[in-house]
Amino acid sequence: MLTVGDTLPDFTVPVQQGTDALPAGETLRHDAFPGKWKVLFYWPKDFTFVCPTEIVGYSELKDDFADRDAVLIGASTDTAHVHLAWRKSDPDLAAADFPWIADNGAVLASKLGILDKNEHVAFRATFIIDPDNVIQAVQVNGLNVGRNPQETLRVLDALQTDELCPCNWNKGDDVLQVAA
């Protein structure tokens, strides 16, 4: 599995965004969003139970991530058409206005090393990637345990300080000072 310090691999993958039109071959590349932090989070499958809670949770914080010069990118091993159908079936998912990677061939999930060998879907993996496309944080959960998007935001805040941040540090708290 790729981890902290690794560079996001080169990729061009199908992507789906919004509910206005059928997918028409849109893609997303590894070099999209130059100069931005990226929060790439995978969920196992569309039309499941835990996944929408995470997607909606991240969506509710989209403006907070944007305030930190970060973009959200969701992903699963479903197709763009399945993403569209799921978004159209649920108004909360329809409102999740960020790109959803349709990694149906599990190409990117395999490069990242987050593919569950038994279920052939991605684990619940979150990558915080800096503007130079270097992975700065990774969290991976099993298939049935959801993540805390607020924690992802907290970790992003800490990474952006470029300081020593203690346990449970939150934006605005004091950072650690090394004695001289």
N, C-alpha and C positions, 0 to 999 in steps of 0.2 A: 504494500500500500504506500502511496506517496504520502509524505509527511512534511513537517515543518522544515523549511529550507529548500525543499524541492521546487522546481519551476513547473508551473502549470503546463502540461504537455500541449503540443500543437493539436488542434482539432477544428473541424468544420462539421457541425451537427445540425439536423433539422430542429427548428424551433417553432413554437406556436405562441401567439400572444393575442389576447382579446377574444371577443366573440362575434365580431362583425362579419367575418368572411371565412370561407373554407380555407384550410391550409393550401398554399400554392407554391410549395418548395422553398419557403424561407429558411435561411440557415443562420447560425451564429458561429463566429470564429473565436479562437483563443485570444485574438488581439482586439476583440471588441472592447469598447469602453476604455480607451487609452487614458492613462493618468488617474484612473478611478480605482478605489478599493472594490473588491467583488466578494459577495457572500454567495457561494454556490452551495445549494443544499439539495440533496437527493432524497426522494421518498421511494418506497418499493413499488407501489402500483396505484393507479387511479381507481376510482370507485371502491375504495376501501374505507376503513373506519378511523384509524389514527391519523392517516395522511392529511385529510382536510383540516384537522385541528391545527396541524403544524403550518400548513400553507396559509390559512387564515391568520394565524398568530404572526407569521412573518409579514403578511400583507398589512396588518394593523400597524406595524412598525416601519413600513416602507419610507415614510417621510423622515422618521428618525435616522434611518440608515442614510437617506439622501442628504440630510443635514451634516453627516460625517463623510460626505463625498464617496459614498459606497452605493453600489447597485446590487439589487437582489436578482439572482438567477436560480430558478427552480429547475428540477430535472427528475425524470423517472425513465424507466425502460419501456414506456408506452409510446404509441405513435402520436403524431400531431393531431390526427383525427380523433383519437380517444381523448386527448387533452381537451380538444374543442367540445366534444360531447359532454365531458364531465363539467367543464366550466359552464356550459349552457344549462346543465341540470341543477345548478346550485348558485343562487345569486351571490353568496359570499365568495365562492371560488371565481365567479365572473368578475368580481371586483378586485381580485388579486392581480393587479395590473403590473406585471413584470414578465419577462420572457420565461417560458417553460421549455426546456430542452426535451426533445422527443428522441431519446437515446435507445430506440427500439432494437437496434443491433448490439446494444451494450458496449459500443466502441469506447466511449469516453469512460463509462463506469469501469471497464476492464483496464484502461490506461491508468485510472486512479487507484485501482486495486480494491474496489469496494463492492464487488459482485458476490452475492451469496451463492456458493457453489451448489447448494441443494435446491434452492427456490429459483435460481437464475434471474433474480431481480437485485437491484442495488440495496445495500444497507441504508439506514438513515444516517447519511454522512453529510457533514457540514465542513466546508473549507472556507477560511477567511484568507483572501489573496490580496497582496499589496499591489500598488500601481505598477510595479515592475514584474507582475505575474509570478511572484514568489509566494508560496504557501506559508502563512504565518501562524495559522492555528487549524487544528483538525479535531472534530468530534465525530465519533462513529458509535451508533447505537444499534442494537439488534432490531429485528423487524417489528416487534410489538411494543417498543418503548419510545414514546414521543420525546421530542426535544423541547427546550425552553428558548424561544426566540429572544426573549429579554436577556438571557445569559449570553447569547451570541453578540448582542449589541454591547453588553458590558465588556466582553473580551475585546471587541473591536475598539471601544473607547480606551481600554488599557494599552492595546498595541499602538494606538495612535499617539500616546503620550511619549513613547520611546524612553520611558522611565521604569524603575522598579516598582511594581504595583503589588501590594500584599494581598493575601487571601481576602475575599469579599470586598475588594476595592470597588468603588463606584465613582463615576465621573464627578469631579469636584472634591473628592477626598484627597488627603495628603498622600503623596508618593513617598517611598522609602528614600532616605538620604544615607549614603555611604559615609561613614566617619573617615575623615582625612587623616 
